[in-house]
Amino acid sequence: MTAVKDTPIAVLGLGLMGGSLALALTHSGFTVAGWDENPDVVREAFRIGATQRISLDLKDAVAGAKVVFIATPVAFISKMIQNTIPYTTPGTIFSDLGSIKESIIHEVFSFLPETHYFVAGHPMTGSEQQGIQAADPFLFQNAAYLLIDHPRTPVSILEDVVAIIRTTGAHILKLAASEHDRIVAMVSHLPHLLAATLAKTAGTDEEQHPGTLGLAAGGFRDTTRIAMGAPEVWEGIILGNRRRIIQAIEDFQSELDGLKRILNVNDHQGLRTFLEKARGVRAQIPAKNKGFLTLLYEMVVTIEDRSGTIESVLHHLAEAGLNIKDIEILRVREGEGGTLRLALENSQAVDEAIKVLEKQGFKVRRR
């Protein structure tokens, strides 16, 4: 492959993920063409600078592309690649963004000619928002981007895709397809179904006892937020990984049955142990990784409900030359303020950030 930034790229499917990838690559200096079945989406992608030309025709979109990213719903990925092959030249690399891998890989390699290549991928990031209007050029920054190491994919081809993805600010993790599908069933697919089930259960209760949802506070909203994901997208994901999701559901059901037994016998110590173990596991996640990533060091800032407060925090840290790796609003108290979580690259950076912000009058603590 030529120099990385000289690689012509096409992105097929310009929703949240495809649009964000196109924006990120364009901002990194690539020439990006794009296509979507909705012509208005194609025009919008061009308007916001995600692509360099309006391609309403699939053949035109992939013309000259050396790497073609497929960002359609998972149910259409393999068919999209199959339909696109005739419009591409030998040596073209296809790569998908789907959140299931084994079934897609099996389908694609069943028809992919030896002259073409496929690198299965999955960025571990996203939003409950959908569509090109939600596209964000920074969506991939500091997120895990999983790439599948497959026997039919030459190492040099895999590394070509790695080099492109790294320009988005994502962190690359290579693993086998079976391991990928097992992990995402537990940490992505099961949580989505649990959120959906909780929302549906509360909805049933609302029908029987009107006013229930009106009292749903932050904990309920946070827990069910991901249930807002597009059903047409999640249907294909869940059915495509159903065997491993069923196993994850069974594991969860076993834990839930154990909790039910504890409550049935009014076991105070058993409940305390259950909650302490759960708390300990949850505490490991931000301390050890972010989407399978390496260690991040965190701090929490209490902020006032005042315009410009968050910007002020970020400004002071930037002035001190401190690089923020991740940011999250943990809690908002209307009229009072909230809590801001910041992740930095090492312990020394956290120490320095605490000093900087405390000097400016902020209440800060290490997490």
N, C-alpha and C positions, 0 to 999 in steps of 0.2 A: 504494500500500500504506500501511496505517496505520503508526504508530510501530513501529520494528523489533521491540521486545520484546512488542508487543501482537499480533504475527502468530501465529495458531494454526497449529501444525505437526503433521504426522503422519509417522511413520517406519515404513515397511513392510519387515519383515525385521529381526529383533532379535538378530542374531548379534554377533560381535565389533565389526564396523564400525557397523552400525545401532544396536546397544546403546550403543556409545561415543558416537556422535553424539547420541543421545537424552539420555544423561547430561550431555554437555557443554552442550547447549542448555537443558536443565532447570536446570543450575547457573547458566546465564547469565540465567535469569529468564523463559524462554519457557514457554508451556503446550504440552506435548507429549503426543500420543496415539500409541499404537503397536500394531502388529499383527504376528503371526507365525503360520505354519501350525501351530506347536506351541503349544497352549494353556498348557502348563507354562512355556514361555519368556515368554509374555505376562504371566503371573502373576509370574514372577521379575523381569521388567523393572519392574513396578509396585512390587514389594517393595523393590528397591534404589533406587527413586526416579527411574528413567529416564523413566517416564511418570506421568501424573496420574490415569489411570483404567485399568481392565482392559477391553480391547476384544477380545472373542473373535470378533467379526464385522467383516469388512473394511468394510462400509458404516458401521458405528458408528465405526470408527477414523478414517475420513477425513471424517466429518461436521463441517462447519464449517471444515475446514483450508484455509488459503490457500496453503500450500506443503506438498507431499508428497514426501518423500525416499524413494527406492527403494533398499534395501540388500540385495536378494536376490542370489544368484549371477547372473553376467552372462547366462546362458542364459535366465533368466526375467524380466529387467528389462522388456523391451518388452511382453511378455504381461501382466505385472502392471499396467503403466500402462493398457493397453487394457481390462483388466477393471475398473479402478478409475474410469475416466472417468465411467461412468453415475452414480456416487455423489457426484460433485463438482459444483461450480457453475462457471459461466463466470468466467474470470479466474484459475482455479487454476493454480499453477505446479508442475510436476513437475521433479524433479532426481534423477539417479541417482548412485551411488557406484562404478560399475563401472570396471574398469581397462582396458577397451577402449572406443573411442568411435565410430569410423566406422560400424561395422555397426549399433550400437544407435541412433545418430542416424538412419540411413537407415530403419530399421524404425519408429521412433517417429513420425517426420514423415510416414510413409506413411499413418498413420491418425489422427494427432492433429488434432482440429477446430480451426478458427481461433479459437475461443473460449478455448482453453487454451494453455498455454505449456510449453516444455521447455528446461531448462538442463542440459546434460550436464556431469557433474563427476567428479573422481577424486581423493580424498585420497591422497597419497603417503606412507602410513604403514600400520602394521599390526603383526601379531605372528604367530608360528607357533602361538600359542594360539588356540583358536576358541571360539565360543559366548558367550552372555550372561554366563556366569561369568567371562569374561576381559575384559569391557567396562571401559573406563577413561575417565573424563571428561577426562583430560589427554592422550589419545592424539593429538589434533590440534595440540596446542600446538607452535609453531615448526616444524610440518611444512608441506610444500608442498601446497596444495589447488588442483588444476588445474581450470579452468573453460573450456569451449569457447565461443569467440566465433563464433556461427553466424548467417547472414543471416536466418533465420526467428525468431530470438530478439531482440526489441526491447532496446535498450540499457538502458532503464529496468527491464526485467524481470531482466536479467542483474545489474544493480546491486543489485536487491532481494535476490537470492541472495547476492551478495558481502557485503552488510551483515550477513546472518544468519551466514554462515560465519566472518566475522571475529571474531564473539563467542566462537568456540571457541579462539582464539589461533593459528589457522592463518594462513599467508601465502598470498595469492591470486596465481596466475599464469594469465593468459589466453593461450590459443593455439589454433591450428586443430586439427581432429580428426586430420587426416593426420599432422601433426607430432607430436601426442601419441602416436599409435600407433607411430610410428617410434622415438621416444625410449624408451618403456616396453618395447618389444621388446628393446632393447639393455641397458637398465639395470635391468630388473625381470624380464621374462619369460625372457630367456636365462639370467641368473644362477640362476633357480629350476631350470631344466632342467639346467644344468651341475652344480648341487648334487645334484640327483636322480640324474644319471648317475654322478657320483663315488661317491655312496652305493651305488648299484646295482652298480657295478664292484667296490667293496670287498666288497660282500656276496657276489659271485661268487667272489672270491679267498678269502673266509672259508670258503666251502663246500669249496674245494680245499685250503686250508691253515688249519685251525681255529686260532684264537688271534690272527688278524690284527686283528680289531676290538677285541680286548681291549687292544691297545697303541695304539689311536687316541688321540692326544693333542689338546691344545687347538686346534692349527691345523686338524686334520681336523674336529673338532666345530664350530668356528666356520664353516668353509667349507661344511659340509653342513647347518647349522642350518635354513636356509630350506626344505630338502627336507621338513621336518616339516609344512609347510602342507597343509591338507585337500585330498586329490586331487579330491573332487567339486567343489570351488571352482575349482581350477586347470585342470581339464579344459576347462571352458567358456572360460576366459581364453585358454588356449594355442590352442585350435582357432579361437577367434574372431579371433585376430591371427596366424594361422599363416603368412600370406604374408610379413609383415615379420619374424617369428621365423625363418623359413627363411633369409632374407637375413642375419640376425644370426648364425645358425649357420654359414653359408658364410663370413662374415667371420672368425669365430672359428676355423673350420677352416683357413683360409688362414694365420692366425698360428700355429696348432699345427703345420701342415706345415712352416712356416719354422723353428720350433724343432726339429722332428725332423731337418731337414737339418743344422742346426748341430751336433746331437749325433752324427749319423752320421759327420761328418768331424772330430769332436773339436775343434771350432773354439772355442778359449778366448776369444778376443777377441769373436767373434760372440755367445757366450753372455753375456759381461760386458755388452756393449752392449744385448742383449735385456733383461736383468734391470734394468739402469740405466734404460732407457726405461720399463719397466713400473713401477718404483719411483717414477719422476718423475711419471707419470700418476696413480698412486694418491695420492701426496702432495698433489696439487692438489685432491682431492675435499673433505677437511675444511677446507682453507685457503680455498677459493673458494665452496663452497656446501654446502647440506644439502638434497638433494632439489630442486634447481633454485633454491635460495634465495640470498639475498645473503650477503656476507662474514660469516663467524663467526671470532672470534679464540679460540685454544685454548691450554690449558695441561694438563699432566699431573701428577698428584699420586701419589706412592708411599704406599700405605696399609698398615698392619699388619693382620694377621689377628686382630682384636680387636673384640668387640662394641661398636657405637656409633661406630666410627671414621669411617664415611662421614657419619653424622649430625653428627659433630663438625666435619667439613670444611664441610658446608653451613651449620651454625649460625654458624661464624665469618665466613663470607662474607655471610650474611644480616645479621649484626650490623653489618658494614661497609657495608651498603646496596648490595651488589653483586648484580646480577641475572643469574642463570645461565640461558642460553638453551638449553643442551643438556647432557646428562650421559650418560656411557657407561662401563661397566666394561670396560676393554680386556683385562685379564689377571688371572687369579686363581691364586695359588700356595698351595695348601692348606697350612695351618700356618705360612705365612710372610707372607701378605698379597697385595697385588696393585697394580694400576695403575688410576687413575681419570682419565678424560678429561673436562674441563669446557670448555664454550664460553661466552664472554661477548660482550657487544655491541660492544666496541671494544678497541683496543690498550691504552689507558689503564686500562681496567677489569682487563685481564689483569695489567698491571704492579702495580696496587694489590692484586689478589688474591694474587699471588705474595708480596708483602711481608707481607700479613696471615697467610698460612699458614706462611711461613718463621718468622715471629715465634712461632708456636705449635709449632714444631719439626718441621713437615712438610717432606719433600723434594719440591721443586716445580721444574718447568722449563716454559718456553714451548715450544709445539709449532708 
